[in-house]
Amino acid sequence: MEDDFAALIGDTEVSVELTYQAFSTQGTYSPTTAKRTSTFTNKVIRAFRAPLGIREINQSGGQYQMGDVRYLIAVADVEKPQKNDQIREGTETREVVSSLSDAIGGGSIFHSIVARQLGK
């Protein structure tokens, strides 16, 4: 099953290329810009992408919003997604809202990650 998932996610007709930005450190606060500069470790990977449906958004108890996106990412590509991580796809950057790992056969093959466009 793991080999099948890896082959399918590598298919450029059904998956998207993105940069997974794993949060590393919180930088210092700059009074000039009124922002904190965070550090990320970037990795270019492929994933499946799908917008969340209205039913899932309504049943989430406010956790998800319109415009949120689900990515299926191989565990081999991202070890442990965190809420401070970001996903850059094209010109859009999204922040991880939640993540779950599958449990097929006792081992994980992929993470199901819900991400939201920054600034929303």
Biopython code that builds the backbone (N, CA, C, O; Angstrom):
import numpy as np
from Bio.PDB.StructureBuilder import StructureBuilder

atoms = [
    (1, "MET", "N", (0.820, -1.190, 0.000)),
    (1, "MET", "CA", (0.000, 0.000, 0.000)),
    (1, "MET", "C", (0.867, 1.258, 0.000)),
    (1, "MET", "O", (0.557, 2.229, -0.691)),
    (2, "GLU", "N", (1.947, 1.240, 0.772)),
    (2, "GLU", "CA", (2.829, 2.393, 0.858)),
    (2, "GLU", "C", (3.451, 2.706, -0.500)),
    (2, "GLU", "O", (3.572, 3.872, -0.877)),
    (3, "ASP", "N", (3.849, 1.657, -1.240)),
    (3, "ASP", "CA", (4.435, 1.862, -2.570)),
    (3, "ASP", "C", (3.411, 2.440, -3.534)),
    (3, "ASP", "O", (3.743, 3.279, -4.371)),
    (4, "ASP", "N", (2.145, 1.983, -3.415)),
    (4, "ASP", "CA", (1.080, 2.501, -4.278)),
    (4, "ASP", "C", (0.844, 3.987, -4.021)),
    (4, "ASP", "O", (0.684, 4.767, -4.960)),
    (5, "PHE", "N", (0.824, 4.374, -2.748)),
    (5, "PHE", "CA", (0.631, 5.779, -2.399)),
    (5, "PHE", "C", (1.785, 6.624, -2.923)),
    (5, "PHE", "O", (1.567, 7.707, -3.465)),
    (6, "ALA", "N", (3.003, 6.135, -2.765)),
    (6, "ALA", "CA", (4.188, 6.872, -3.237)),
    (6, "ALA", "C", (4.152, 7.048, -4.752)),
    (6, "ALA", "O", (4.495, 8.114, -5.261)),
    (7, "ALA", "N", (3.742, 6.021, -5.463)),
    (7, "ALA", "CA", (3.670, 6.114, -6.928)),
    (7, "ALA", "C", (2.588, 7.095, -7.356)),
    (7, "ALA", "O", (2.792, 7.881, -8.281)),
    (8, "LEU", "N", (1.451, 7.054, -6.695)),
    (8, "LEU", "CA", (0.348, 7.940, -7.050)),
    (8, "LEU", "C", (0.664, 9.395, -6.734)),
    (8, "LEU", "O", (0.365, 10.282, -7.534)),
    (9, "ILE", "N", (1.263, 9.648, -5.581)),
    (9, "ILE", "CA", (1.581, 11.028, -5.203)),
    (9, "ILE", "C", (2.676, 11.604, -6.106)),
    (9, "ILE", "O", (2.784, 12.822, -6.247)),
    (10, "GLY", "N", (3.474, 10.747, -6.706)),
    (10, "GLY", "CA", (4.507, 11.196, -7.636)),
    (10, "GLY", "C", (3.975, 11.529, -9.024)),
    (10, "GLY", "O", (4.694, 12.095, -9.848)),
    (11, "ASP", "N", (2.720, 11.180, -9.285)),
    (11, "ASP", "CA", (2.088, 11.440, -10.578)),
    (11, "ASP", "C", (1.747, 12.932, -10.679)),
    (11, "ASP", "O", (0.901, 13.434, -9.939)),
    (12, "THR", "N", (2.408, 13.626, -11.595)),
    (12, "THR", "CA", (2.239, 15.080, -11.715)),
    (12, "THR", "C", (0.854, 15.492, -12.226)),
    (12, "THR", "O", (0.505, 16.671, -12.165)),
    (13, "GLU", "N", (0.063, 14.541, -12.729)),
    (13, "GLU", "CA", (-1.279, 14.886, -13.204)),
    (13, "GLU", "C", (-2.310, 14.891, -12.083)),
    (13, "GLU", "O", (-3.380, 15.480, -12.237)),
    (14, "VAL", "N", (-2.009, 14.245, -10.957)),
    (14, "VAL", "CA", (-2.990, 14.190, -9.863)),
    (14, "VAL", "C", (-2.494, 14.830, -8.569)),
    (14, "VAL", "O", (-3.261, 14.964, -7.615)),
    (15, "SER", "N", (-1.245, 15.220, -8.523)),
    (15, "SER", "CA", (-0.711, 15.842, -7.314)),
    (15, "SER", "C", (-0.156, 17.228, -7.641)),
    (15, "SER", "O", (0.016, 17.582, -8.807)),
    (16, "VAL", "N", (0.123, 18.011, -6.586)),
    (16, "VAL", "CA", (0.666, 19.354, -6.759)),
    (16, "VAL", "C", (2.037, 19.437, -6.097)),
    (16, "VAL", "O", (2.313, 18.736, -5.123)),
    (17, "GLU", "N", (2.885, 20.297, -6.636)),
    (17, "GLU", "CA", (4.174, 20.550, -6.006)),
    (17, "GLU", "C", (4.005, 21.723, -5.048)),
    (17, "GLU", "O", (3.349, 22.714, -5.370)),
    (18, "LEU", "N", (4.606, 21.598, -3.868)),
    (18, "LEU", "CA", (4.531, 22.670, -2.889)),
    (18, "LEU", "C", (5.804, 22.675, -2.058)),
    (18, "LEU", "O", (6.600, 21.737, -2.099)),
    (19, "THR", "N", (5.971, 23.738, -1.316)),
    (19, "THR", "CA", (7.092, 23.834, -0.378)),
    (19, "THR", "C", (6.511, 23.733, 1.020)),
    (19, "THR", "O", (5.714, 24.571, 1.441)),
    (20, "TYR", "N", (6.926, 22.688, 1.736)),
    (20, "TYR", "CA", (6.503, 22.528, 3.120)),
    (20, "TYR", "C", (7.523, 23.240, 3.983)),
    (20, "TYR", "O", (8.712, 22.925, 3.941)),
    (21, "GLN", "N", (7.055, 24.201, 4.766)),
    (21, "GLN", "CA", (7.928, 25.012, 5.602)),
    (21, "GLN", "C", (7.725, 24.605, 7.058)),
    (21, "GLN", "O", (6.767, 25.026, 7.705)),
    (22, "ALA", "N", (8.644, 23.776, 7.566)),
    (22, "ALA", "CA", (8.566, 23.318, 8.950)),
    (22, "ALA", "C", (9.133, 24.399, 9.860)),
    (22, "ALA", "O", (10.267, 24.842, 9.676)),
    (23, "PHE", "N", (8.337, 24.826, 10.849)),
    (23, "PHE", "CA", (8.744, 25.872, 11.772)),
    (23, "PHE", "C", (9.985, 25.430, 12.538)),
    (23, "PHE", "O", (10.029, 24.318, 13.063)),
    (24, "SER", "N", (11.000, 26.305, 12.604)),
    (24, "SER", "CA", (12.234, 26.000, 13.338)),
    (24, "SER", "C", (12.345, 26.814, 14.613)),
    (24, "SER", "O", (12.412, 26.258, 15.709)),
    (25, "THR", "N", (12.364, 28.144, 14.469)),
    (25, "THR", "CA", (12.518, 29.005, 15.649)),
    (25, "THR", "C", (11.707, 30.279, 15.483)),
    (25, "THR", "O", (11.435, 30.735, 14.373)),
    (26, "GLN", "N", (11.332, 30.835, 16.623)),
    (26, "GLN", "CA", (10.651, 32.130, 16.650)),
    (26, "GLN", "C", (11.731, 33.196, 16.790)),
    (26, "GLN", "O", (12.502, 33.180, 17.749)),
    (27, "GLY", "N", (11.785, 34.101, 15.858)),
    (27, "GLY", "CA", (12.795, 35.148, 15.879)),
    (27, "GLY", "C", (12.486, 36.230, 16.886)),
    (27, "GLY", "O", (11.508, 36.159, 17.630)),
    (28, "THR", "N", (13.327, 37.216, 16.891)),
    (28, "THR", "CA", (13.147, 38.330, 17.815)),
    (28, "THR", "C", (12.155, 39.339, 17.244)),
    (28, "THR", "O", (11.951, 39.415, 16.032)),
    (29, "TYR", "N", (11.558, 40.090, 18.119)),
    (29, "TYR", "CA", (10.585, 41.104, 17.744)),
    (29, "TYR", "C", (11.307, 42.352, 17.256)),
    (29, "TYR", "O", (12.269, 42.811, 17.872)),
    (30, "SER", "N", (10.824, 42.897, 16.134)),
    (30, "SER", "CA", (11.385, 44.127, 15.593)),
    (30, "SER", "C", (10.399, 45.263, 15.836)),
    (30, "SER", "O", (9.313, 45.266, 15.257)),
    (31, "PRO", "N", (10.756, 46.231, 16.682)),
    (31, "PRO", "CA", (9.850, 47.358, 16.919)),
    (31, "PRO", "C", (9.623, 48.195, 15.656)),
    (31, "PRO", "O", (8.581, 48.837, 15.518)),
    (32, "THR", "N", (10.577, 48.191, 14.752)),
    (32, "THR", "CA", (10.464, 48.970, 13.518)),
    (32, "THR", "C", (9.341, 48.440, 12.638)),
    (32, "THR", "O", (8.528, 49.210, 12.128)),
    (33, "THR", "N", (9.298, 47.116, 12.460)),
    (33, "THR", "CA", (8.284, 46.515, 11.594)),
    (33, "THR", "C", (7.079, 45.997, 12.362)),
    (33, "THR", "O", (6.063, 45.649, 11.762)),
    (34, "ALA", "N", (7.184, 45.944, 13.689)),
    (34, "ALA", "CA", (6.139, 45.400, 14.566)),
    (34, "ALA", "C", (5.841, 43.939, 14.245)),
    (34, "ALA", "O", (4.704, 43.483, 14.370)),
    (35, "LYS", "N", (6.885, 43.206, 13.828)),
    (35, "LYS", "CA", (6.724, 41.796, 13.473)),
    (35, "LYS", "C", (7.839, 40.970, 14.082)),
    (35, "LYS", "O", (8.896, 41.479, 14.457)),
    (36, "ARG", "N", (7.568, 39.686, 14.167)),
    (36, "ARG", "CA", (8.564, 38.705, 14.558)),
    (36, "ARG", "C", (8.952, 37.921, 13.317)),
    (36, "ARG", "O", (8.084, 37.539, 12.532)),
    (37, "THR", "N", (10.225, 37.679, 13.131)),
    (37, "THR", "CA", (10.693, 36.916, 11.993)),
    (37, "THR", "C", (10.927, 35.471, 12.430)),
    (37, "THR", "O", (11.805, 35.201, 13.249)),
    (38, "SER", "N", (10.145, 34.550, 11.885)),
    (38, "SER", "CA", (10.292, 33.139, 12.212)),
    (38, "SER", "C", (11.228, 32.476, 11.209)),
    (38, "SER", "O", (11.397, 32.954, 10.087)),
    (39, "THR", "N", (11.827, 31.374, 11.629)),
    (39, "THR", "CA", (12.720, 30.605, 10.767)),
    (39, "THR", "C", (12.052, 29.279, 10.435)),
    (39, "THR", "O", (11.470, 28.631, 11.305)),
    (40, "PHE", "N", (12.140, 28.879, 9.168)),
    (40, "PHE", "CA", (11.538, 27.641, 8.698)),
    (40, "PHE", "C", (12.577, 26.808, 7.949)),
    (40, "PHE", "O", (13.521, 27.341, 7.367)),
    (41, "THR", "N", (12.380, 25.491, 7.977)),
    (41, "THR", "CA", (13.168, 24.578, 7.158)),
    (41, "THR", "C", (12.280, 24.189, 5.990)),
    (41, "THR", "O", (11.202, 23.628, 6.186)),
    (42, "ASN", "N", (12.726, 24.482, 4.778)),
    (42, "ASN", "CA", (11.900, 24.266, 3.586)),
    (42, "ASN", "C", (12.232, 22.956, 2.886)),
    (42, "ASN", "O", (13.390, 22.549, 2.796)),
    (43, "LYS", "N", (11.169, 22.304, 2.387)),
    (43, "LYS", "CA", (11.335, 21.071, 1.626)),
    (43, "LYS", "C", (10.305, 21.058, 0.505)),
    (43, "LYS", "O", (9.110, 21.194, 0.765)),
    (44, "VAL", "N", (10.749, 20.897, -0.731)),
    (44, "VAL", "CA", (9.845, 20.824, -1.877)),
    (44, "VAL", "C", (9.353, 19.378, -1.989)),
    (44, "VAL", "O", (10.145, 18.439, -2.070)),
    (45, "ILE", "N", (8.027, 19.225, -1.991)),
    (45, "ILE", "CA", (7.419, 17.895, -2.031)),
    (45, "ILE", "C", (6.203, 17.913, -2.949)),
    (45, "ILE", "O", (5.837, 18.959, -3.485)),
    (46, "ARG", "N", (5.579, 16.748, -3.127)),
    (46, "ARG", "CA", (4.322, 16.640, -3.866)),
    (46, "ARG", "C", (3.248, 16.193, -2.886)),
    (46, "ARG", "O", (3.535, 15.484, -1.922)),
    (47, "ALA", "N", (2.010, 16.611, -3.134)),
    (47, "ALA", "CA", (0.895, 16.266, -2.255)),
    (47, "ALA", "C", (-0.398, 16.255, -3.048)),
    (47, "ALA", "O", (-0.472, 16.804, -4.147)),
    (48, "PHE", "N", (-1.417, 15.623, -2.482)),
    (48, "PHE", "CA", (-2.766, 15.734, -3.018)),
    (48, "PHE", "C", (-3.409, 16.927, -2.328)),
    (48, "PHE", "O", (-3.173, 17.175, -1.145)),
    (49, "ARG", "N", (-4.224, 17.663, -3.076)),
    (49, "ARG", "CA", (-4.845, 18.881, -2.545)),
    (49, "ARG", "C", (-6.326, 18.865, -2.882)),
    (49, "ARG", "O", (-6.718, 18.536, -4.002)),
    (50, "ALA", "N", (-7.161, 19.229, -1.881)),
    (50, "ALA", "CA", (-8.598, 19.340, -2.115)),
    (50, "ALA", "C", (-9.187, 20.363, -1.146)),
    (50, "ALA", "O", (-8.833, 20.375, 0.033)),
    (51, "PRO", "N", (-10.089, 21.227, -1.638)),
    (51, "PRO", "CA", (-10.750, 22.171, -0.725)),
    (51, "PRO", "C", (-11.676, 21.401, 0.210)),
    (51, "PRO", "O", (-12.193, 20.344, -0.151)),
    (52, "LEU", "N", (-11.881, 21.932, 1.406)),
    (52, "LEU", "CA", (-12.814, 21.296, 2.340)),
    (52, "LEU", "C", (-14.238, 21.540, 1.866)),
    (52, "LEU", "O", (-14.559, 22.607, 1.343)),
    (53, "GLY", "N", (-15.075, 20.547, 2.054)),
    (53, "GLY", "CA", (-16.481, 20.667, 1.687)),
    (53, "GLY", "C", (-17.264, 21.406, 2.759)),
    (53, "GLY", "O", (-16.837, 21.473, 3.911)),
    (54, "ILE", "N", (-18.401, 21.955, 2.383)),
    (54, "ILE", "CA", (-19.227, 22.726, 3.304)),
    (54, "ILE", "C", (-19.687, 21.873, 4.482)),
    (54, "ILE", "O", (-19.772, 22.374, 5.603)),
    (55, "ARG", "N", (-19.983, 20.601, 4.254)),
    (55, "ARG", "CA", (-20.424, 19.728, 5.344)),
    (55, "ARG", "C", (-19.331, 19.575, 6.394)),
    (55, "ARG", "O", (-19.602, 19.670, 7.591)),
    (56, "GLU", "N", (-18.101, 19.340, 5.954)),
    (56, "GLU", "CA", (-16.989, 19.193, 6.903)),
    (56, "GLU", "C", (-16.738, 20.493, 7.676)),
    (56, "GLU", "O", (-16.447, 20.465, 8.872)),
    (57, "ILE", "N", (-16.852, 21.619, 6.988)),
    (57, "ILE", "CA", (-16.673, 22.919, 7.644)),
    (57, "ILE", "C", (-17.762, 23.110, 8.707)),
    (57, "ILE", "O", (-17.469, 23.512, 9.833)),
    (58, "ASN", "N", (-19.020, 22.819, 8.344)),
    (58, "ASN", "CA", (-20.135, 22.985, 9.286)),
    (58, "ASN", "C", (-20.016, 22.055, 10.490)),
    (58, "ASN", "O", (-20.409, 22.424, 11.597)),
    (59, "GLN", "N", (-19.482, 20.859, 10.288)),
    (59, "GLN", "CA", (-19.368, 19.878, 11.370)),
    (59, "GLN", "C", (-18.105, 20.056, 12.214)),
    (59, "GLN", "O", (-17.907, 19.323, 13.183)),
    (60, "SER", "N", (-17.258, 21.005, 11.866)),
    (60, "SER", "CA", (-15.980, 21.168, 12.566)),
    (60, "SER", "C", (-16.088, 21.970, 13.858)),
    (60, "SER", "O", (-15.105, 22.096, 14.588)),
    (61, "GLY", "N", (-17.249, 22.503, 14.146)),
    (61, "GLY", "CA", (-17.418, 23.290, 15.361)),
    (61, "GLY", "C", (-16.620, 24.584, 15.334)),
    (61, "GLY", "O", (-16.180, 25.064, 16.379)),
    (62, "GLY", "N", (-16.430, 25.151, 14.151)),
    (62, "GLY", "CA", (-15.710, 26.419, 14.018)),
    (62, "GLY", "C", (-14.217, 26.277, 13.792)),
    (62, "GLY", "O", (-13.523, 27.280, 13.623)),
    (63, "GLN", "N", (-13.705, 25.046, 13.785)),
    (63, "GLN", "CA", (-12.272, 24.857, 13.570)),
    (63, "GLN", "C", (-11.865, 25.181, 12.127)),
    (63, "GLN", "O", (-10.786, 25.723, 11.889)),
    (64, "TYR", "N", (-12.733, 24.844, 11.171)),
    (64, "TYR", "CA", (-12.426, 25.072, 9.758)),
    (64, "TYR", "C", (-13.273, 26.204, 9.197)),
    (64, "TYR", "O", (-14.361, 26.497, 9.694)),
    (65, "GLN", "N", (-12.742, 26.837, 8.138)),
    (65, "GLN", "CA", (-13.421, 27.954, 7.496)),
    (65, "GLN", "C", (-13.480, 27.726, 5.997)),
    (65, "GLN", "O", (-12.734, 26.916, 5.446)),
    (66, "MET", "N", (-14.381, 28.454, 5.343)),
    (66, "MET", "CA", (-14.429, 28.416, 3.874)),
    (66, "MET", "C", (-13.057, 28.820, 3.363)),
    (66, "MET", "O", (-12.450, 29.756, 3.885)),
    (67, "GLY", "N", (-12.568, 28.131, 2.356)),
    (67, "GLY", "CA", (-11.261, 28.427, 1.785)),
    (67, "GLY", "C", (-10.147, 27.553, 2.342)),
    (67, "GLY", "O", (-9.053, 27.513, 1.778)),
    (68, "ASP", "N", (-10.413, 26.847, 3.453)),
    (68, "ASP", "CA", (-9.403, 25.930, 3.986)),
    (68, "ASP", "C", (-9.189, 24.782, 2.997)),
    (68, "ASP", "O", (-10.099, 24.401, 2.261)),
    (69, "VAL", "N", (-7.988, 24.248, 2.996)),
    (69, "VAL", "CA", (-7.601, 23.217, 2.039)),
    (69, "VAL", "C", (-7.020, 22.025, 2.785)),
    (69, "VAL", "O", (-6.316, 22.188, 3.781)),
    (70, "ARG", "N", (-7.322, 20.816, 2.292)),
    (70, "ARG", "CA", (-6.733, 19.600, 2.842)),
    (70, "ARG", "C", (-5.629, 19.111, 1.904)),
    (70, "ARG", "O", (-5.808, 19.030, 0.689)),
    (71, "TYR", "N", (-4.488, 18.790, 2.504)),
    (71, "TYR", "CA", (-3.376, 18.194, 1.764)),
    (71, "TYR", "C", (-3.113, 16.804, 2.318)),
    (71, "TYR", "O", (-3.117, 16.615, 3.534)),
    (72, "LEU", "N", (-2.885, 15.835, 1.452)),
    (72, "LEU", "CA", (-2.402, 14.520, 1.860)),
    (72, "LEU", "C", (-0.922, 14.481, 1.497)),
    (72, "LEU", "O", (-0.548, 14.570, 0.327)),
    (73, "ILE", "N", (-0.091, 14.347, 2.528)),
    (73, "ILE", "CA", (1.361, 14.422, 2.367)),
    (73, "ILE", "C", (1.978, 13.141, 2.911)),
    (73, "ILE", "O", (1.603, 12.678, 3.988)),
    (74, "ALA", "N", (2.913, 12.574, 2.180)),
    (74, "ALA", "CA", (3.568, 11.337, 2.604)),
    (74, "ALA", "C", (4.347, 11.555, 3.897)),
    (74, "ALA", "O", (5.024, 12.569, 4.066)),
    (75, "VAL", "N", (4.241, 10.584, 4.808)),
    (75, "VAL", "CA", (4.981, 10.638, 6.071)),
    (75, "VAL", "C", (6.481, 10.680, 5.801)),
    (75, "VAL", "O", (7.237, 11.274, 6.570)),
    (76, "ALA", "N", (6.909, 10.054, 4.713)),
    (76, "ALA", "CA", (8.330, 10.073, 4.352)),
    (76, "ALA", "C", (8.814, 11.479, 4.015)),
    (76, "ALA", "O", (10.006, 11.764, 4.126)),
    (77, "ASP", "N", (7.897, 12.367, 3.603)),
    (77, "ASP", "CA", (8.270, 13.737, 3.232)),
    (77, "ASP", "C", (8.233, 14.705, 4.420)),
    (77, "ASP", "O", (9.063, 15.610, 4.512)),
    (78, "VAL", "N", (7.275, 14.512, 5.321)),
    (78, "VAL", "CA", (7.128, 15.382, 6.489)),
    (78, "VAL", "C", (6.933, 14.474, 7.699)),
    (78, "VAL", "O", (5.959, 13.725, 7.784)),
    (79, "GLU", "N", (7.874, 14.555, 8.628)),
    (79, "GLU", "CA", (7.827, 13.650, 9.777)),
    (79, "GLU", "C", (6.636, 13.901, 10.694)),
    (79, "GLU", "O", (5.848, 12.994, 10.961)),
    (80, "LYS", "N", (6.507, 15.140, 11.177)),
    (80, "LYS", "CA", (5.431, 15.449, 12.130)),
    (80, "LYS", "C", (4.959, 16.888, 11.919)),
    (80, "LYS", "O", (5.603, 17.824, 12.392)),
    (81, "PRO", "N", (3.838, 17.072, 11.210)),
    (81, "PRO", "CA", (3.325, 18.425, 10.994)),
    (81, "PRO", "C", (2.948, 19.109, 12.313)),
    (81, "PRO", "O", (2.441, 18.473, 13.237)),
    (82, "GLN", "N", (3.207, 20.415, 12.378)),
    (82, "GLN", "CA", (2.905, 21.220, 13.563)),
    (82, "GLN", "C", (2.049, 22.417, 13.149)),
    (82, "GLN", "O", (2.038, 22.801, 11.979)),
    (83, "LYS", "N", (1.337, 23.002, 14.105)),
    (83, "LYS", "CA", (0.467, 24.142, 13.797)),
    (83, "LYS", "C", (1.228, 25.369, 13.303)),
    (83, "LYS", "O", (0.649, 26.174, 12.573)),
    (84, "ASN", "N", (2.479, 25.547, 13.660)),
    (84, "ASN", "CA", (3.247, 26.712, 13.186)),
    (84, "ASN", "C", (3.842, 26.504, 11.796)),
    (84, "ASN", "O", (4.412, 27.433, 11.225)),
    (85, "ASP", "N", (3.715, 25.300, 11.247)),
    (85, "ASP", "CA", (4.255, 25.026, 9.914)),
    (85, "ASP", "C", (3.432, 25.745, 8.854)),
    (85, "ASP", "O", (2.276, 26.104, 9.079)),
    (86, "GLN", "N", (4.051, 25.950, 7.691)),
    (86, "GLN", "CA", (3.364, 26.610, 6.587)),
    (86, "GLN", "C", (3.531, 25.801, 5.313)),
    (86, "GLN", "O", (4.487, 25.039, 5.168)),
    (87, "ILE", "N", (2.599, 25.975, 4.399)),
    (87, "ILE", "CA", (2.635, 25.318, 3.099)),
    (87, "ILE", "C", (2.557, 26.403, 2.047)),
    (87, "ILE", "O", (1.599, 27.175, 2.001)),
    (88, "ARG", "N", (3.578, 26.455, 1.200)),
    (88, "ARG", "CA", (3.602, 27.449, 0.114)),
    (88, "ARG", "C", (3.330, 26.725, -1.196)),
    (88, "ARG", "O", (4.079, 25.835, -1.600)),
    (89, "GLU", "N", (2.245, 27.121, -1.849)),
    (89, "GLU", "CA", (1.860, 26.542, -3.131)),
    (89, "GLU", "C", (1.675, 27.684, -4.117)),
    (89, "GLU", "O", (0.737, 28.473, -4.006)),
    (90, "GLY", "N", (2.576, 27.760, -5.075)),
    (90, "GLY", "CA", (2.548, 28.893, -6.003)),
    (90, "GLY", "C", (2.789, 30.183, -5.249)),
    (90, "GLY", "O", (3.800, 30.322, -4.560)),
    (91, "THR", "N", (1.864, 31.135, -5.372)),
    (91, "THR", "CA", (2.015, 32.424, -4.690)),
    (91, "THR", "C", (1.291, 32.471, -3.346)),
    (91, "THR", "O", (1.379, 33.469, -2.630)),
    (92, "GLU", "N", (0.577, 31.399, -2.999)),
    (92, "GLU", "CA", (-0.180, 31.374, -1.747)),
    (92, "GLU", "C", (0.599, 30.675, -0.644)),
    (92, "GLU", "O", (1.265, 29.667, -0.882)),
    (93, "THR", "N", (0.509, 31.218, 0.558)),
    (93, "THR", "CA", (1.093, 30.575, 1.730)),
    (93, "THR", "C", (-0.035, 30.302, 2.707)),
    (93, "THR", "O", (-0.830, 31.185, 3.028)),
    (94, "ARG", "N", (-0.090, 29.063, 3.173)),
    (94, "ARG", "CA", (-1.118, 28.641, 4.120)),
    (94, "ARG", "C", (-0.456, 28.159, 5.399)),
    (94, "ARG", "O", (0.667, 27.654, 5.375)),
    (95, "GLU", "N", (-1.156, 28.316, 6.519)),
    (95, "GLU", "CA", (-0.655, 27.857, 7.806)),
    (95, "GLU", "C", (-1.430, 26.603, 8.221)),
    (95, "GLU", "O", (-2.642, 26.523, 8.027)),
    (96, "VAL", "N", (-0.728, 25.636, 8.788)),
    (96, "VAL", "CA", (-1.352, 24.393, 9.215)),
    (96, "VAL", "C", (-2.341, 24.685, 10.348)),
    (96, "VAL", "O", (-1.986, 25.314, 11.345)),
    (97, "VAL", "N", (-3.583, 24.223, 10.185)),
    (97, "VAL", "CA", (-4.630, 24.375, 11.188)),
    (97, "VAL", "C", (-4.725, 23.095, 12.012)),
    (97, "VAL", "O", (-4.858, 23.147, 13.235)),
    (98, "SER", "N", (-4.657, 21.947, 11.340)),
    (98, "SER", "CA", (-4.732, 20.654, 12.022)),
    (98, "SER", "C", (-4.064, 19.590, 11.161)),
    (98, "SER", "O", (-3.878, 19.765, 9.957)),
    (99, "SER", "N", (-3.709, 18.480, 11.807)),
    (99, "SER", "CA", (-3.158, 17.359, 11.056)),
    (99, "SER", "C", (-3.467, 16.052, 11.772)),
    (99, "SER", "O", (-3.501, 15.982, 13.000)),
    (100, "LEU", "N", (-3.688, 15.036, 10.979)),
    (100, "LEU", "CA", (-3.905, 13.678, 11.456)),
    (100, "LEU", "C", (-3.065, 12.748, 10.599)),
    (100, "LEU", "O", (-2.865, 13.002, 9.411)),
    (101, "SER", "N", (-2.576, 11.678, 11.194)),
    (101, "SER", "CA", (-1.846, 10.676, 10.432)),
    (101, "SER", "C", (-2.713, 9.440, 10.315)),
    (101, "SER", "O", (-3.423, 9.079, 11.253)),
    (102, "ASP", "N", (-2.652, 8.790, 9.154)),
    (102, "ASP", "CA", (-3.432, 7.573, 8.978)),
    (102, "ASP", "C", (-2.844, 6.456, 9.836)),
    (102, "ASP", "O", (-1.737, 6.588, 10.358)),
    (103, "ALA", "N", (-3.561, 5.390, 9.976)),
    (103, "ALA", "CA", (-3.077, 4.275, 10.795)),
    (103, "ALA", "C", (-3.340, 2.951, 10.091)),
    (103, "ALA", "O", (-3.882, 2.022, 10.690)),
    (104, "ILE", "N", (-2.961, 2.864, 8.835)),
    (104, "ILE", "CA", (-3.171, 1.644, 8.061)),
    (104, "ILE", "C", (-2.099, 0.625, 8.431)),
    (104, "ILE", "O", (-0.905, 0.900, 8.313)),
    (105, "GLY", "N", (-2.521, -0.530, 8.871)),
    (105, "GLY", "CA", (-1.588, -1.596, 9.202)),
    (105, "GLY", "C", (-0.650, -1.256, 10.346)),
    (105, "GLY", "O", (0.437, -1.826, 10.435)),
    (106, "GLY", "N", (-1.041, -0.347, 11.217)),
    (106, "GLY", "CA", (-0.216, -0.007, 12.364)),
    (106, "GLY", "C", (0.857, 1.025, 12.074)),
    (106, "GLY", "O", (1.462, 1.554, 13.007)),
    (107, "GLY", "N", (1.111, 1.327, 10.812)),
    (107, "GLY", "CA", (2.109, 2.339, 10.457)),
    (107, "GLY", "C", (1.467, 3.419, 9.621)),
    (107, "GLY", "O", (0.478, 3.167, 8.933)),
    (108, "SER", "N", (2.002, 4.594, 9.667)),
    (108, "SER", "CA", (1.424, 5.711, 8.922)),
    (108, "SER", "C", (2.022, 5.804, 7.531)),
    (108, "SER", "O", (3.216, 5.584, 7.334)),
    (109, "ILE", "N", (1.175, 6.131, 6.578)),
    (109, "ILE", "CA", (1.615, 6.339, 5.199)),
    (109, "ILE", "C", (1.553, 7.821, 4.844)),
    (109, "ILE", "O", (2.442, 8.342, 4.171)),
    (110, "PHE", "N", (0.492, 8.502, 5.302)),
    (110, "PHE", "CA", (0.354, 9.916, 4.953)),
    (110, "PHE", "C", (-0.232, 10.705, 6.115)),
    (110, "PHE", "O", (-0.831, 10.153, 7.037)),
    (111, "HIS", "N", (-0.036, 12.021, 6.034)),
    (111, "HIS", "CA", (-0.666, 12.970, 6.951)),
    (111, "HIS", "C", (-1.795, 13.647, 6.194)),
    (111, "HIS", "O", (-1.650, 13.978, 5.017)),
    (112, "SER", "N", (-2.911, 13.850, 6.862)),
    (112, "SER", "CA", (-4.003, 14.649, 6.342)),
    (112, "SER", "C", (-3.918, 15.992, 7.061)),
    (112, "SER", "O", (-4.168, 16.086, 8.262)),
    (113, "ILE", "N", (-3.558, 17.028, 6.303)),
    (113, "ILE", "CA", (-3.292, 18.340, 6.884)),
    (113, "ILE", "C", (-4.314, 19.349, 6.355)),
    (113, "ILE", "O", (-4.537, 19.441, 5.148)),
    (114, "VAL", "N", (-4.928, 20.097, 7.261)),
    (114, "VAL", "CA", (-5.818, 21.184, 6.862)),
    (114, "VAL", "C", (-5.054, 22.485, 7.074)),
    (114, "VAL", "O", (-4.494, 22.723, 8.144)),
    (115, "ALA", "N", (-5.039, 23.322, 6.041)),
    (115, "ALA", "CA", (-4.280, 24.567, 6.102)),
    (115, "ALA", "C", (-5.151, 25.734, 5.651)),
    (115, "ALA", "O", (-6.064, 25.575, 4.841)),
    (116, "ARG", "N", (-4.846, 26.910, 6.197)),
    (116, "ARG", "CA", (-5.607, 28.129, 5.927)),
    (116, "ARG", "C", (-4.685, 29.205, 5.388)),
    (116, "ARG", "O", (-3.565, 29.377, 5.870)),
    (117, "GLN", "N", (-5.159, 29.926, 4.387)),
    (117, "GLN", "CA", (-4.371, 31.012, 3.808)),
    (117, "GLN", "C", (-4.047, 32.032, 4.896)),
    (117, "GLN", "O", (-4.922, 32.419, 5.670)),
    (118, "LEU", "N", (-2.795, 32.462, 4.951)),
    (118, "LEU", "CA", (-2.376, 33.446, 5.942)),
    (118, "LEU", "C", (-3.150, 34.734, 5.772)),
    (118, "LEU", "O", (-3.461, 35.144, 4.653)),
    (119, "GLY", "N", (-3.458, 35.367, 6.885)),
    (119, "GLY", "CA", (-4.167, 36.629, 6.851)),
    (119, "GLY", "C", (-5.680, 36.490, 6.879)),
    (119, "GLY", "O", (-6.394, 37.487, 6.779)),
    (120, "LYS", "N", (-6.183, 35.255, 7.016)),
    (120, "LYS", "CA", (-7.638, 35.058, 7.063)),
    (120, "LYS", "C", (-8.065, 34.611, 8.432)),
    (120, "LYS", "O", (-9.253, 34.393, 8.667)),
]
sb = StructureBuilder()
sb.init_structure("model")
sb.init_model(0)
sb.init_chain("A")
sb.init_seg("    ")
for serial, (resi, resn, name, xyz) in enumerate(atoms, 1):
    if name == "N":
        sb.init_residue(resn, " ", resi, " ")
    sb.init_atom(name, np.array(xyz, "f"), 0.0, 1.0, " ", f" {name:<3s}", serial, name[0])
structure = sb.get_structure()
